[in-house]
Amino acid sequence: MTAPGPTGTTVSEPTPPVPRRPRRFGIWFKIGFLVVAAAAGVWYVVANWDETGPALRAIGWGAALASLPLVVAAGVSGMLAWRRLLADLGHPLPVVPAARVFYTSQLGKYLPGSVWTFVAQVELAKQLKVPRPVSFAVSVLAVVLSLAVGLGIAVVLLPFGAGDALRQFWWLWLVLPVLVAAIHPAVTTRALDLLLRVFRRPPVAVRPTGRGMLAAAGWQVLSWCLMGLHCFILVRAAGAEGWASLPLAVGGFTLAYCAGLLFVPAPAGIGVRELALGAALATAIPPQSAAAVVLVSRLVLAAVDMGMAALSIHRPRPHEE
């Protein structure tokens, strides 16, 4: 605004300062969340080193390091699936800001309960002008899609695993139609509306589309397959011969990871994932070797989670905002 000056000229009135509290809250939330969650992740590794150390020596550093890039690539694919869902609900983000939100929030799974990843995604996405109901809906959709795709891969592959896997896991095929229906937009929309009502959140204005769900599912399939290949490298290092254990490694890993996601109280599915993966792999390799694979896999995944989150701390450039 302007006002007349003493000589008839106009003088601009000072513009009131823009409050920066939301921005500061976002910065402090991110710092606090990273510190607490990273401390929890480091504590997990240190607390279990008496078991993980011998397992790592048994599997070998070479196999562990060879599997690490696959986990990194799987994380990128998972981030792109989440980003595609966000765009499908009307809020596309550039890759770098989306990656920053996604990788930072993933440390939330190392805290007790399964809500902290959701909380982090909602609050961090809010700083990028994504409404909380939308980011909450996307977080829910991402988990549902991840579970449906992961369980679907396990259902298809486990019966073809090594040993007597077909006799043990044939019944999983009966679940496949349910998993396919779970990612249909009509089903996900109704389930999402119900969940938002339960949490007293307003419904989202834009609904998920079939095209968007399929695109996100494609990225999620790639993510799970890369994770499974990481497990396969460790299984081969543990003594499995040939390619017969590939379906078991990929299917067993996805089943175990999904079981950990479904067990809400355990941070990052601790305990549940190990039991499920160990039981699946024990059909192809000795139980002691299966336990070593489980422990080394957990270590590699934790290292990647913390490394990707650390990369997200850097100060964003102007064109990334």
C-alpha positions in Angstrom: 0.0 0.0 0.0 1.0 3.7 -0.5 0.3 6.9 1.4 0.8 10.6 0.4 4.1 12.0 1.5 4.7 15.5 2.9 5.4 16.9 -0.7 2.6 15.2 -2.4 4.7 12.2 -3.3 3.7 8.7 -2.4 5.5 6.7 0.2 5.3 2.9 0.4 4.1 1.6 3.7 6.3 -1.2 5.1 5.1 -4.6 4.3 4.2 -6.6 7.4 6.6 -9.5 8.0 5.5 -12.9 7.0 5.3 -15.2 10.0 7.9 -18.0 9.7 6.7 -20.2 12.5 5.4 -23.0 10.3 8.8 -23.1 8.5 10.7 -23.1 11.7 8.4 -25.8 13.1 9.1 -27.9 10.0 12.8 -27.5 10.4 12.8 -28.4 14.1 10.4 -31.3 13.5 12.7 -32.7 10.8 15.8 -32.3 13.0 14.2 -33.8 16.1 12.7 -36.7 14.1 16.0 -37.5 12.4 17.9 -37.5 15.7 15.5 -39.7 17.6 14.8 -42.1 14.8 18.5 -42.4 13.8 19.4 -43.0 17.4 16.8 -45.8 17.5 18.2 -47.3 14.3 21.8 -47.2 15.6 20.7 -48.7 18.9 19.1 -51.6 17.1 22.4 -52.3 15.2 24.6 -52.0 18.3 22.3 -54.0 20.6 22.2 -56.9 18.1 25.9 -56.8 17.1 26.7 -59.9 19.2 24.5 -61.9 16.8 25.0 -59.8 13.7 28.8 -59.8 13.8 29.3 -63.6 13.5 26.5 -63.7 10.9 28.3 -61.1 8.8 31.5 -63.0 9.0 29.7 -66.2 8.0 28.0 -64.6 4.9 31.0 -62.4 4.0 31.4 -58.7 3.6 31.6 -59.1 -0.1 28.1 -60.5 -0.4 26.7 -57.9 2.0 28.3 -55.1 0.0 27.2 -56.6 -3.3 23.6 -56.7 -2.1 23.6 -53.1 -0.9 23.1 -51.3 -4.3 20.0 -53.4 -4.9 18.5 -52.2 -1.6 19.3 -48.6 -2.6 17.6 -49.1 -6.0 14.7 -50.7 -4.3 14.3 -47.6 -2.0 14.4 -45.4 -5.1 11.6 -47.4 -6.7 9.6 -47.3 -3.5 10.0 -43.5 -3.4 8.8 -43.2 -7.0 5.7 -45.3 -6.2 4.9 -43.0 -3.3 5.5 -39.9 -5.5 3.3 -41.3 -8.2 0.4 -41.8 -5.8 0.9 -38.2 -4.6 0.7 -36.9 -8.1 -2.4 -39.1 -8.7 -4.1 -37.3 -5.9 -3.3 -33.9 -7.4 0.0 -32.9 -5.7 3.0 -33.8 -7.9 6.4 -33.0 -6.4 9.8 -32.8 -8.0 11.9 -35.9 -7.4 14.4 -34.3 -5.0 11.9 -32.8 -2.5 9.8 -36.0 -2.7 12.9 -38.1 -2.0 13.7 -35.8 1.0 10.3 -36.4 2.5 10.2 -40.1 1.8 13.6 -41.1 3.0 13.5 -39.0 6.1 10.1 -40.4 7.1 11.4 -44.0 6.6 13.4 -43.8 9.8 10.1 -43.6 11.6 9.7 -47.4 11.4 12.6 -47.8 13.9 10.5 -46.2 16.6 7.9 -48.2 18.5 4.5 -48.4 16.8 3.8 -47.9 13.1 2.5 -44.3 13.2 5.8 -42.4 13.0 6.4 -42.9 9.3 2.9 -41.5 8.7 3.4 -38.6 11.0 6.7 -37.7 9.4 5.3 -37.9 5.9 2.3 -35.7 6.7 4.3 -33.0 8.5 7.2 -32.9 6.1 5.0 -32.9 3.0 3.0 -30.0 4.6 6.1 -27.9 4.3 5.9 -28.5 0.5 2.2 -27.3 0.5 0.7 -30.7 0.4 -2.5 -30.7 2.6 -2.3 -33.1 5.5 -5.4 -35.1 4.5 -3.8 -35.7 1.1 -0.4 -36.8 2.4 -2.1 -39.0 5.0 -4.3 -40.6 2.3 -1.2 -41.2 0.1 0.7 -42.8 3.0 -2.2 -45.2 3.6 -2.5 -46.0 -0.1 1.3 -46.6 -0.3 1.2 -49.1 2.6 -1.9 -50.9 1.1 -0.3 -51.0 -2.3 3.0 -52.2 -0.9 1.3 -55.0 1.1 -0.9 -56.1 -1.8 1.9 -56.2 -4.3 4.4 -57.8 -1.9 2.0 -60.5 -0.8 1.1 -61.1 -4.4 4.7 -61.6 -5.3 5.1 -64.0 -2.4 1.9 -65.9 -3.4 3.2 -66.4 -6.9 6.8 -67.2 -6.2 6.9 -69.2 -2.9 5.4 -72.4 -4.3 8.2 -72.5 -6.9 10.9 -72.3 -4.3 13.5 -74.9 -3.5 12.9 -78.1 -1.7 9.3 -79.0 -0.8 8.1 -75.4 -1.0 5.3 -76.3 -3.4 3.8 -78.7 -0.9 4.1 -76.1 1.9 2.9 -73.0 0.1 0.5 -74.0 -2.6 -2.5 -72.7 -0.6 -1.2 -69.1 -1.0 -2.5 -69.1 -4.6 -6.0 -69.0 -3.1 -5.3 -65.5 -1.8 -4.2 -64.0 -5.1 -7.7 -62.8 -6.3 -8.2 -60.9 -3.0 -4.8 -59.2 -3.4 -5.6 -58.1 -7.0 -9.0 -56.7 -5.9 -7.3 -54.8 -3.0 -5.6 -52.4 -5.4 -8.6 -51.7 -7.6 -9.5 -47.9 -7.4 -13.1 -48.6 -6.4 -12.0 -50.7 -3.4 -9.2 -48.4 -2.3 -11.4 -45.4 -2.6 -14.1 -46.8 -0.3 -11.5 -48.1 2.2 -9.8 -44.8 2.2 -13.0 -42.9 2.8 -13.8 -45.2 5.7 -10.3 -44.8 7.2 -10.4 -41.0 6.9 -13.8 -40.9 8.7 -12.4 -43.1 11.5 -9.5 -40.6 12.0 -11.9 -37.7 11.6 -10.1 -36.4 8.5 -11.9 -34.7 5.6 -12.2 -36.7 2.4 -9.7 -36.0 -0.3 -11.1 -34.1 -3.3 -9.2 -36.1 -5.9 -9.6 -39.8 -6.1 -7.0 -42.4 -7.1 -7.2 -43.5 -10.7 -6.6 -46.9 -12.2 -3.8 -45.5 -14.3 -2.1 -44.0 -11.3 -2.5 -47.1 -9.2 -1.0 -49.3 -11.9 1.9 -47.0 -12.4 2.6 -47.0 -8.6 2.2 -50.8 -8.5 4.8 -51.1 -11.3 7.3 -49.2 -9.3 6.4 -51.3 -6.2 6.9 -54.6 -8.1 10.3 -53.4 -9.1 11.1 -52.4 -5.5 10.1 -55.8 -4.1 12.0 -57.7 -6.8 15.2 -55.7 -6.1 14.8 -56.4 -2.4 14.3 -60.1 -3.1 17.5 -60.1 -5.3 19.4 -58.6 -2.4 18.2 -61.6 -0.3 19.1 -64.0 -3.0 22.7 -62.8 -3.1 22.9 -63.5 0.7 21.3 -66.9 0.3 23.8 -67.9 -2.3 26.6 -66.8 -0.1 25.1 -68.9 2.7 25.5 -72.0 0.6 22.4 -72.3 -1.7 23.3 -73.7 -5.1 22.0 -72.7 -8.5 19.0 -70.6 -9.3 16.4 -72.9 -7.6 16.4 -70.7 -4.5 15.7 -67.5 -6.4 11.8 -67.7 -6.1 12.2 -68.7 -2.5 14.5 -65.8 -1.7 12.3 -63.2 -3.4 9.0 -64.6 -2.3 10.2 -65.3 1.2 11.6 -61.9 1.7 8.5 -60.1 0.5 6.3 -62.3 2.7 8.5 -61.7 5.7 8.7 -57.9 5.2 4.9 -57.7 4.8 4.4 -59.7 8.0 6.6 -57.1 9.7 4.5 -54.3 8.3 1.4 -55.9 9.6 2.7 -56.4 13.1 2.2 -52.8 14.3 3.8 -52.8 17.8 7.3 -53.9 16.6 9.7 -51.2 15.3 10.5 -52.1 11.7 8.9 -55.5 12.1 11.7 -56.6 14.4 11.3 -60.2 15.4 8.3 -61.0 13.1 10.3 -60.4 9.9 13.2 -62.5 11.1 10.9 -65.5 12.1 9.0 -65.4 8.8 12.1 -65.1 6.6 14.1 -67.7 8.6 11.2 -70.2 8.3 10.9 -69.7 4.5 14.6 -69.9 3.9 15.0 -73.0 6.1 13.4 -75.1 3.3 16.5 -74.5 1.1 19.5 -73.9 3.5 20.3 -75.0 7.0 18.5 -73.1 9.8 21.8 -71.6 11.1 22.6 -70.3 7.6 19.1 -68.9 7.3 19.5 -67.1 10.6 22.7 -65.5 9.3 21.0 -64.3 6.1 18.2 -62.8 8.2 20.6 -60.9 10.4 22.8 -59.6 7.6 19.8 -58.5 5.6 18.5 -56.5 8.5 21.9 -54.8 8.9 22.1 -53.9 5.2 18.5 -52.5 5.2 19.2 -50.4 8.3 22.4 -49.1 6.8 20.6 -48.0 3.6 17.7 -46.4 5.5 20.1 -44.3 7.6 22.3 -43.5 4.7 19.4 -42.3 2.5 18.0 -40.3 5.3 21.4 -38.7 6.0 21.6 -37.6 2.3 18.2 -35.9 2.7 19.5 -33.5 5.4 21.4 -31.2 3.1 20.0 -27.7 2.7 17.7 -27.6 -0.4 18.6 -25.4 -3.3 16.1 -22.8 -4.4 15.0 -24.7 -7.5 14.3 -27.7 -5.3 11.7 -25.9 -3.1 
